[in-house]
Amino acid sequence: MRNAFGGTIQQQGDATSRAGDLEAISALAARRIAIEGVDPEIDGGRFAAKSAVGETFIVEADAFSDGHDKIAVAVCYRAAGESVWQEQRMTYLVNDRWRAELSFNENQLHEYTIIAWRDLFAAWHDEVSKKFAAGQKISLELEEGKRLIEDALSDTERLSGEDQAALKDILSAFALKDEDDDRLALLRSTETVELMRRAGVRTNLTSYERVLEVFVDRTAAAFSAWYELMPRSQSGDVNRHGTFKDVIGKLPYVRDLGFDVLYFPPIHPIGTTNRKGKNNTLTPTADDPGSPYAIGSHEGGHDALHPELGSMEDFLELISAARAHGLEIALDFAIQCSPDHPWIKQHPEWFDWRPDGTIKFAENPPKKYEDIVNVHFYRKALPDLWYALRDIVLFWVDKGVKIFRVDNPHTKPFPFWEWMIGDVRSKHPDVIFLAEAFTRPKVMKRLAKVGYSQSYSYFTWRNEKCELEQYLKELTTEECRHYMRPNFFANTPDINPVFLQHSGRPGFQTRLILAATLAGNYGIYNGFEICEAAPVPGKEEYLNSEKYEIRAWDFDTPDSISWDIKLINRLRREHKALQGFTNLSFYNAWNDNVLFYGKKTEDLTDFILFHVCLDPHHDQHIDFEVPLWELGLGDDASIEVEDLVSGNRFTWHGKYQHLHLDPHYKPYAIWRLVAPGVSA
Amino acid sequence: MRNAFGGTIQQQGDATSRAGDLEAISALAARRIAIEGVDPEIDGGRFAAKSAVGETFIVEADAFSDGHDKIAVAVCYRAAGESVWQEQRMTYLVNDRWRAELSFNENQLHEYTIIAWRDLFAAWHDEVSKKFAAGQKISLELEEGKRLIEDALSDTERLSGEDQAALKDILSAFALKDEDDDRLALLRSTETVELMRRAGVRTNLTSYERVLEVFVDRTAAAFSAWYELMPRSQSGDVNRHGTFKDVIGKLPYVRDLGFDVLYFPPIHPIGTTNRKGKNNTLTPTADDPGSPYAIGSHEGGHDALHPELGSMEDFLELISAARAHGLEIALDFAIQCSPDHPWIKQHPEWFDWRPDGTIKFAENPPKKYEDIVNVHFYRKALPDLWYALRDIVLFWVDKGVKIFRVDNPHTKPFPFWEWMIGDVRSKHPDVIFLAEAFTRPKVMKRLAKVGYSQSYSYFTWRNEKCELEQYLKELTTEECRHYMRPNFFANTPDINPVFLQHSGRPGFQTRLILAATLAGNYGIYNGFEICEAAPVPGKEEYLNSEKYEIRAWDFDTPDSISWDIKLINRLRREHKALQGFTNLSFYNAWNDNVLFYGKKTEDLTDFILFHVCLDPHHDQHIDFEVPLWELGLGDDASIEVEDLVSGNRFTWHGKYQHLHLDPHYKPYAIWRLVAPGVSA
């Protein structure tokens, strides 16, 4: 039999006793070249890495053979389901490490793995060159080199007709030359070397043990700006329940601010049993609308709309209108039910019943959430509840919703998410899921591994320079960068950050710039743009929260930071450097109240720097280092700079520069470095 | 059907379309608990970790479930081939990380994996305690707690009779109590909690996806002191070829120095074609014995003995005599052949033939090794050569040799080693292989991964404080600590280190102490004990190397450091702290010429500190920190100290101490800290 490593195994001796041995030997021998340390490889290949259409996807691996052989290494990749592998050669870095940069065009799951082989012609080239340089005789070596070309020619299946002809030409020319020097020149010519690099026999062709996966998302999974509002608060009158039509009227406002995604908390019927009153009280009046998270009533459950918001037709009109404004609607997927949800009667086996015949309501002892109950994912709820929940998502996908922000996913089983997200995306790869999990680090990472496209983060509570640098370094340089994409929300209906409660307007500007430029995805919840921060005293909750009452907003106030929002959203769209996440670098600014960082494209055509003042109260003087070294410039070089806030252009002479930031005037500065040779 | 997660799956709806879904759901749902970050896990479980009989084998893993559930985690382990798993509970550390410490008694391959389950009683205990503390009513909760005990009782298969009885007793007592407080006290009693921890239902019992392996070696794989000599130089007369009988006469000397392993370079017939003369010349005289690495002549190959050394009977007598002296013989396994090796005629297909009908001799262009040729492991040599080489090892194992130092393993295919070592050790788990690979870091690590018990290292070229600390931190704290055990040779026949060529006697004492105490395994090549360092000028080679001529040695010279060798080998045997490798810590000594480090047992009953002077020429004054914090002592505490070189005992008062080392008197100091409460 002919085996994978190009030889013929002849079984000799005691055939029976050696059969098992031979199998083991063959399996091992087929992988002569060590391929290890593949990156990305999440948990031994258990989970897929993430990329996005058009993004650079870097694959690295250690690869080496025994002895002093030369090897060639390639990454093979294909869309899942395709039978043919594409191949791209990897480049040698250092210390037996190889790298390739891929880029995918299709929004779907892809596979990749590594192959390597001994390149005997390259080894021959190296050896004969050393001997020639040492003045040793090389006639035999030249004959051996010729045979390697003949070997290549014998593998007609793999070779193009053009390469076959070229190989034959070399052999003919070789035959016509008598002198060793001439023959050597022929075999070491650039053309021969390049041809043999491509066409040489792949000796001991070895494939990596595992095929790995990368899910290639559409761009919005990696780069998006979210705006969150409550549809019921869009009438402009606290006494009139807002409607989808009211929201349509707000689309120009959101579009003008520069956002891509418009996200609503739940829009389903709200239960009346144990309904919450204003400010999360247990004593609602008849007029109180209740928390939209208490999903389900006699009017329907997760696939129904709250009647006061409008009809399904209205909703579909809103989806279309949003699309016309360049906005995409994101819905909330919150699995809990109000005690009035139709499922409780239809599927009692999906719930946890207590010895007294009641369903346990949600609690985090001693805290109680009397207006909701949780489903149970195992026992008799498996698998029907899983199908039902998946079908809810598919229902809204069918209506045109492709982005879901999922409420508290960490309190539901990981296997459910892995199956549900995988199943939905096998049909609709463009669906995006954002995990609203604020919990322990490994739990948050696991949710990203099992499939979430985006993740809420600790950003909301990282205010100091050292903690921002440390957290961003973790997110952008550690293994999680391969599978977790944070969405930096500056505030949410649940989080009125303590910092913003005391910072005044400069703090809002600061947190906006940080959120929008440190991460690829970011978001704000309405009210942020007018610096709304009135808290329930001593808590991170908003006073008179929209979660429990209808609000009317006036965003045209002197406090508005809409100018900053428009600026930063425009810069994000205009500058490719700002559309990446892991291309973040921190630079030296000798002031602990000022974060100094940059983002750049790999070709350096777009290089943006940020100074952000973390102290919202006091003037800051900042000595800083212009990262001239990133552009290959010396410490004394000059560089052209564009102030992206004012539009001014000027020159920084030398590495050391000084800046003054007055947070009450503008707590940030944004610069574009014009690399020499790059057109302005 | 009843499934792995304790529920009954009922397939509903469109059975055909959902069958695939159901399979996917079931497979995922069976692993509700996330188990990841298992350590050790070499390359996703591709390779076995290493341990030794009686050693502590630490297993760690991240494990967590969704929500706020309490979980229990255990490591399961068994000898490979056994059907029943042993189980040991893991202890919670921090940040969802768990740990267990195992210890194996059998020298063989073992398997391990992780399991975890939701502990509903622990969760109940936590919840009811919070509610009780908050003054909430808990009658229903008490009933729920009782039901958890009833559930446990229903799983009669897993429970011991004793536990069943105890559970029943609790239920009876519960029934007799009317007051909530009394019932709560019963269910929260230490006895109930401990019983339910053991006997409670294992809800959502989850097993880790992979079964991992650990090869448990005998102690000598991890802790051994090697002495290398050339049998042919043991006659005491350069004109008489030494014999195995001469070696027997040297055993008391080696034993008295305190070594465990006596290692010989090849002892097989030596070829005559292209034989090397003295000092690696190409012009041998008729009397020159040739390099023992040019293996094979008409007198036989790798399974034969060089006739001048003696007969097989003599060799067996030597093995026995060594054993009687507490010494074990290690042989060299060097796969290359002299051009006179019988295999060349018997198996021409195992060699690389050139276009002119010759076999290519070994070379590293432009260097040539004319007296040896290499075998070819693939093409027609596969698998017969593999069997033949394995059988050579088994041949010597059969003669009583259980340790092999393998020459240049990095120039032979990794798959061969993986198969051969695995195959030999499946029959003889006590066989130890030492890889003599001095090559690139990842290649050396790969050899350890594929099965080598011990590895030569870069120690020989690490002389400065910072490079020693950096290298040892890599070896003892990075992932390679799980599979690579360095053997720190201070010199070898191939390496006459530049440092020792200039250091004089103090340098030899220094390198001895470092080798013997930084690693578990170490060795010296004879001549080291009398500070032999005459080089081939400008090279790291010994002048008049035994590799090419017979030497006669006189070890009774004034330069001898045998006192130091005896001391350190005795201390290694007496002190458990010195028998570990990864228990190494570096401490602060404010002098860049002095390495200050310690090793201690986990229970602190043995805690040894070393000051080693790296400058062999000049006096050193050292301010250093006694690591009192390791013993839980404050900076001002006093501690009893034993000087293990002089035997003196005294007290260090406070953390900061001073030491003077004169390298010409003694370039090292060794201290035992007597921890308070530990008997002296």
Interface residues (C-beta under 8 A of the other chain):
Chain A: F5 G6 G7 T8 I9 Q10 Q11 Q12 G13 R18 D21 L22 A24 I25 S26 L28 A29 A30 R31 R32 A34 E36 G37 E41 D43 G44 G45 R46 D62 F64 S65 D66 G67 H68 N95 D96 E127 K130 K131 A133 A134 Q136 L140 E143 E144 R147 N204 E209 R210 R354 P355 D356 N364 P365 P366 Y378 R379 K380 L382 P383 D384 W386 Y387 H410 T411 K412 P413 F414 P415 F416 E418 W419 G422 D423 R440 P441 K442 V443 R446
Chain B: F5 G6 G7 T8 I9 Q10 Q11 Q12 G13 R18 D21 L22 A24 I25 S26 L28 A29 A30 R31 R32 A34 E36 G37 E41 D43 G44 G45 R46 D62 F64 S65 D66 G67 H68 N95 D96 E127 K130 K131 A133 A134 Q136 L140 E143 E144 R147 N204 E209 R210 R354 P355 D356 N364 P365 P366 Y378 R379 K380 L382 P383 D384 W386 Y387 H410 T411 K412 P413 F414 P415 F416 E418 W419 G422 D423 R440 P441 K442 V443 R446
